[in-house]
Amino acid sequence: QIVELAKSYLELGFQVVATTGTRKFLLGHGLDVESVRKIYEGRPNVLDWIKNGWIQLLVMVGMGYDMQDEARTIRRTALQYKVPIVTTVAGAGATAAAIGAMQKGKMDMKPIQAYNLETHPNGVYGQKSNYVPTPAP
């Protein structure tokens, strides 16, 4: 899944940056990614990259228990510098899909009830919706 995610972001025109182990894994799958240090590996590290504005979107999935303190510090710094954070594989995939749709100019918004009505015309979980679409002004 990580390979497909990285590939999708590269195809969208993003430069993908990863820590040493993840970078090695992605390089092994033919993906060109840059390396960034973890906090404890010295400077410049991921915090410096965030503070310098070199990271515009942070995808942090699969952090092990031993990395929880570092992950918390990274998330806190990203929030402080207004860098969006995605913490699940599904969320990262949805974010890439949304960015791709925006790049193609194929993005529309409607309430979730409208999507439910389209995909489940007989109701969701046995519940019939009372949602009635209204024309746009």
BAFI-3210 file (N, C-alpha, C; in Angstrom, 3 decimals, decimal comma, padded with zeros to 6 digits):
// residues 137
n [1|2|3|4|5|6|7|8|9|10|11|12|13|14|15|16|17|18|19|20|21|22|23|24|25|26|27|28|29|30|31|32|33|34|35|36|37|38|39|40|41|42|43|44|45|46|47|48|49|50|51|52|53|54|55|56|57|58|59|60|61|62|63|64|65|66|67|68|69|70|71|72|73|74|75|76|77|78|79|80|81|82|83|84|85|86|87|88|89|90|91|92|93|94|95|96|97|98|99|100|101|102|103|104|105|106|107|108|109|110|111|112|113|114|115|116|117|118|119|120|121|122|123|124|125|126|127|128|129|130|131|132|133|134|135|136|137]
n.u [000,813|001,956|003,790|002,108|000,776|002,906|003,668|001,341|001,360|003,753|003,052|001,194|002,781|004,141|007,032|008,380|009,315|011,123|011,912|014,950|014,627|012,097|012,548|014,555|013,081|011,151|012,811|013,744|011,548|011,632|011,005|011,637|012,676|013,358|015,572|014,981|015,996|015,209|014,163|015,974|018,209|019,776|020,519|019,937|016,548|013,298|011,676|012,990|012,633|009,866|009,545|010,971|009,329|009,470|007,964|004,790|002,641|001,994|002,369|001,835|002,008|001,706|003,487|005,589|005,239|007,468|008,110|006,300|006,549|008,211|006,610|004,427|005,636|006,344|003,801|002,690|004,393|003,887|001,184|001,464|002,816|000,971|000,770|-000,852|-001,892|-001,905|-002,930|-003,579|-003,549|-005,778|-006,796|-004,671|-004,774|-007,319|-006,862|-004,928|-006,504|-008,416|-006,801|-005,893|-008,338|-008,918|-006,794|-007,510|-009,739|-012,199|-014,091|-016,714|-019,073|-021,268|-023,856|-023,317|-025,540|-026,632|-024,827|-025,234|-027,894|-027,596|-025,968|-027,242|-030,198|-032,396|-032,057|-029,794|-028,375|-030,899|-032,295|-034,332|-033,693|-034,632|-033,783|-034,000|-033,000|-032,091|-032,309|-029,371|-028,652]
n.v [-001,201|001,251|001,707|002,128|004,423|006,302|006,333|007,425|010,044|010,989|010,929|012,949|015,106|015,724|015,949|013,271|012,548|010,642|008,790|006,998|004,045|003,681|005,063|003,478|001,141|002,112|002,984|000,509|-000,361|001,065|003,786|007,241|008,864|011,323|011,663|012,192|013,099|011,446|012,830|012,162|011,531|013,654|016,906|018,603|017,792|016,208|018,030|020,457|020,627|020,947|023,402|025,100|025,230|023,327|021,082|020,358|018,697|016,241|012,876|010,418|007,285|004,096|004,286|002,946|001,734|002,498|004,895|006,825|009,206|010,804|010,947|012,370|014,853|015,607|015,798|017,861|019,998|020,191|020,980|023,454|024,864|024,888|022,712|020,298|017,098|013,620|010,568|007,939|005,123|004,865|007,478|008,897|007,906|008,834|011,565|011,923|011,212|013,261|015,526|014,932|015,063|017,764|018,905|018,184|019,638|018,573|018,648|018,548|019,592|018,160|017,366|014,673|013,106|013,136|011,568|009,160|008,695|008,313|006,023|004,196|003,807|002,659|003,149|003,386|000,997|000,018|002,299|004,709|007,657|011,046|013,014|015,507|016,460|019,765|022,272|023,982|027,436]
n.w [000,000|000,721|-001,291|-003,521|-002,628|-002,423|-005,105|-006,261|-005,210|-006,309|-009,021|-009,000|-008,902|-006,610|-004,502|-002,919|000,354|002,656|005,661|006,447|006,409|005,178|002,814|001,635|001,175|-000,654|-002,749|-003,535|-004,882|-007,141|-006,922|-006,864|-004,220|-001,708|001,135|004,621|007,886|010,990|014,143|016,251|014,803|014,201|012,721|009,607|010,378|010,233|011,629|011,181|008,428|008,287|009,676|007,991|005,834|003,857|003,670|002,615|002,981|005,307|005,680|007,874|008,667|010,265|012,477|014,897|018,315|019,792|018,671|019,387|020,980|019,386|017,101|018,104|018,651|016,059|014,838|016,395|015,748|013,014|013,064|014,340|012,355|010,401|008,599|006,785|008,054|007,537|008,810|008,300|006,048|004,392|004,563|003,411|000,816|000,038|000,213|-001,798|-004,009|-003,936|-004,351|-006,910|-008,313|-007,960|-009,377|-011,928|-012,204|-011,624|-009,442|-007,257|-004,816|-002,493|-000,149|002,192|002,429|-000,113|-001,552|-000,224|-000,963|-003,704|-003,811|-002,176|-002,744|-001,487|001,145|003,948|005,985|006,563|007,113|005,845|004,095|004,736|003,173|000,724|-002,362|-003,254|-005,791|-006,944|-006,181]
ca.u [000,000|002,810|004,364|001,067|000,560|004,032|003,569|000,252|001,799|004,743|002,315|000,508|003,784|004,767|008,315|008,154|010,436|010,899|013,040|015,891|014,081|011,020|013,181|015,227|012,009|010,562|013,822|013,740|010,400|011,822|010,475|012,659|012,281|014,453|015,697|014,952|016,371|014,335|014,625|017,138|019,331|020,542|019,925|018,523|015,645|011,935|011,171|013,586|011,984|008,534|009,712|011,478|008,320|009,832|006,958|003,461|001,670|002,688|001,686|002,496|001,263|002,487|004,536|005,630|005,055|008,704|008,254|005,140|006,943|008,687|005,445|003,650|006,379|006,227|002,420|002,526|005,112|003,139|000,005|001,930|003,214|-000,180|001,008|-001,867|-001,374|-002,741|-002,359|-003,980|-003,356|-007,021|-006,842|-003,665|-005,311|-008,417|-006,261|-004,335|-007,605|-009,006|-005,850|-005,958|-009,593|-008,780|-005,889|-008,241|-010,888|-013,404|-014,449|-017,957|-019,418|-022,667|-023,943|-023,128|-026,852|-026,819|-024,056|-025,952|-029,086|-027,144|-025,392|-028,169|-031,516|-033,386|-031,691|-028,534|-028,588|-032,323|-032,876|-034,670|-033,340|-035,647|-033,083|-034,563|-032,063|-032,641|-031,468|-028,428|-029,150]
ca.v [000,000|002,427|001,915|002,729|005,787|007,133|006,464|008,342|011,404|011,346|011,192|014,230|016,163|015,944|015,336|012,427|012,511|009,564|008,466|006,051|002,711|003,784|005,468|002,294|000,280|002,714|002,920|-000,881|-000,523|001,940|005,130|008,231|009,645|011,953|011,233|013,170|012,471|011,456|013,841|011,698|011,278|014,884|017,974|018,966|016,661|016,456|019,263|021,570|020,674|021,527|024,813|025,840|025,251|022,378|020,018|020,937|017,691|015,235|011,585|009,630|006,051|002,947|004,579|001,943|002,203|003,125|006,197|007,646|010,543|011,536|011,187|013,447|016,091|015,940|016,261|019,156|020,987|020,355|021,795|024,811|025,494|024,748|021,673|019,250|015,794|012,453|009,540|006,582|004,779|005,223|008,936|009,334|007,585|009,758|012,883|011,904|011,217|014,604|016,434|014,610|015,609|019,223|019,236|017,990|020,535|017,751|018,541|019,184|019,301|017,951|016,765|013,225|012,482|012,978|010,386|007,995|008,508|007,778|004,675|003,343|004,421|002,072|003,469|002,902|000,219|-000,107|003,606|005,513|009,058|012,047|014,049|015,861|017,374|021,048|022,815|025,021|028,777]
ca.w [000,000|000,813|-002,627|-004,350|-002,143|-002,842|-006,559|-006,593|-004,915|-007,323|-010,259|-008,824|-008,966|-005,311|-004,198|-001,753|001,276|003,623|006,526|005,849|006,143|004,192|001,549|001,073|000,696|-001,858|-003,806|-003,986|-005,777|-008,289|-006,730|-006,553|-003,043|-000,994|002,523|005,704|009,150|012,160|015,103|017,003|013,889|014,002|011,940|009,609|010,497|009,768|012,242|010,445|007,114|008,494|010,056|006,834|004,784|002,796|003,657|002,478|003,414|006,101|005,760|008,922|008,927|010,716|013,454|015,953|019,686|020,258|018,034|019,709|021,431|018,207|016,242|018,738|018,432|014,636|014,599|017,063|014,941|011,761|013,384|014,638|011,096|009,503|007,603|006,926|008,466|007,271|009,690|007,919|004,642|003,699|004,482|002,442|-000,507|-000,237|-000,004|-003,138|-004,977|-003,923|-004,998|-008,331|-008,841|-008,001|-010,472|-013,185|-012,194|-011,549|-008,037|-006,868|-003,431|-002,158|001,179|002,239|002,225|-001,558|-001,934|000,310|-001,778|-004,989|-003,674|-001,430|-002,935|-000,575|002,511|004,502|007,207|006,799|007,421|004,686|004,317|004,410|002,428|-000,580|-003,017|-003,710|-006,856|-006,549|-006,510]
c.u [000,854|003,423|003,348|000,782|001,669|003,975|002,481|000,651|002,864|004,063|001,554|001,487|004,440|006,162|008,074|009,443|010,133|012,128|013,787|015,289|013,002|011,582|013,830|014,186|011,424|011,540|013,890|012,584|010,443|011,284|011,578|012,184|013,530|014,444|015,627|015,278|015,229|014,938|015,923|018,368|020,151|019,817|020,620|017,648|014,244|011,344|011,712|012,916|010,593|008,657|010,182|010,490|008,599|008,862|005,586|002,350|002,444|001,832|002,469|001,644|002,218|003,623|004,467|005,507|006,286|008,916|007,131|005,506|007,407|007,514|004,602|004,323|006,257|004,825|002,198|003,198|004,376|001,895|000,390|002,265|002,167|000,078|-000,045|-001,212|-002,395|-002,112|-002,816|-003,731|-004,601|-007,137|-005,862|-004,126|-006,423|-007,887|-005,649|-005,427|-008,237|-008,093|-005,860|-007,208|-009,520|-007,879|-006,571|-009,457|-012,211|-013,846|-015,783|-018,264|-020,920|-022,722|-023,811|-024,443|-027,120|-026,049|-024,745|-027,174|-028,720|-026,700|-026,302|-029,589|-032,593|-033,050|-030,375|-028,838|-030,068|-033,030|-033,111|-034,356|-034,502|-035,030|-033,734|-033,605|-032,765|-031,734|-030,542|-028,955|-028,549]
c.v [001,261|002,744|002,601|004,170|006,719|007,380|007,471|009,789|011,877|011,706|012,514|015,406|016,499|015,352|014,545|012,335|011,451|009,391|007,277|004,702|002,726|004,162|004,265|001,346|000,809|002,726|001,511|-001,199|000,478|003,350|006,074|009,115|010,181|011,508|012,416|012,429|012,487|012,446|013,406|011,452|012,533|015,866|018,092|017,714|017,084|017,726|020,498|021,739|021,306|023,026|025,671|025,880|024,304|021,210|020,675|019,991|016,591|013,976|010,739|008,409|004,993|003,257|003,546|002,567|002,952|004,526|007,164|009,057|011,397|011,882|012,336|014,796|016,550|016,474|017,640|020,264|021,246|021,216|023,252|025,572|025,305|023,806|020,595|017,899|014,713|011,295|008,119|006,364|005,166|006,730|009,487|009,051|008,532|011,158|012,964|011,954|012,604|015,614|016,201|015,177|017,126|019,646|019,119|018,914|019,800|017,565|019,240|018,787|019,122|017,283|015,250|012,483|012,247|011,759|009,111|007,675|007,882|006,323|003,698|003,898|003,870|002,302|002,834|002,219|000,150|001,197|004,378|006,972|009,971|013,216|014,254|016,847|018,651|021,609|023,917|026,391|029,318]
c.w [000,000|-000,546|-003,528|-003,924|-002,616|-004,348|-006,937|-006,307|-005,902|-008,645|-010,197|-008,849|-007,642|-005,305|-002,920|-000,942|002,321|004,500|005,923|005,472|005,078|002,833|000,870|000,471|-000,610|-003,027|-004,397|-004,914|-006,932|-008,146|-006,262|-005,410|-002,349|000,470|003,478|006,998|010,157|013,156|015,785|016,125|013,602|013,094|010,600|009,626|010,059|010,382|011,527|009,084|007,232|008,768|008,883|005,667|003,638|002,712|003,633|002,914|004,119|006,172|006,754|009,227|009,451|011,661|014,572|017,330|020,187|019,674|018,402|020,160|020,257|017,292|016,798|018,502|016,975|014,331|015,202|016,246|013,633|011,992|013,613|013,358|009,995|008,320|007,813|007,233|008,123|008,035|009,379|006,435|003,844|003,526|003,471|001,014|-000,904|-000,516|-001,392|-004,211|-005,071|-004,614|-006,508|-008,990|-008,947|-009,153|-011,827|-013,283|-012,114|-010,106|-007,828|-005,435|-003,310|-000,798|001,128|002,032|000,737|-002,059|-001,443|-000,533|-003,127|-004,865|-002,963|-001,556|-002,001|000,897|002,923|005,827|007,574|007,129|006,134|005,012|003,982|003,647|001,063|-001,223|-003,441|-004,789|-006,326|-006,965|-007,782]
res [q|i|v|e|l|a|k|s|y|l|e|l|g|f|q|v|v|a|t|t|g|t|r|k|f|l|l|g|h|g|l|d|v|e|s|v|r|k|i|y|e|g|r|p|n|v|l|d|w|i|k|n|g|w|i|q|l|l|v|m|v|g|m|g|y|d|m|q|d|e|a|r|t|i|r|r|t|a|l|q|y|k|v|p|i|v|t|t|v|a|g|a|g|a|t|a|a|a|i|g|a|m|q|k|g|k|m|d|m|k|p|i|q|a|y|n|l|e|t|h|p|n|g|v|y|g|q|k|s|n|y|v|p|t|p|a|p]
***
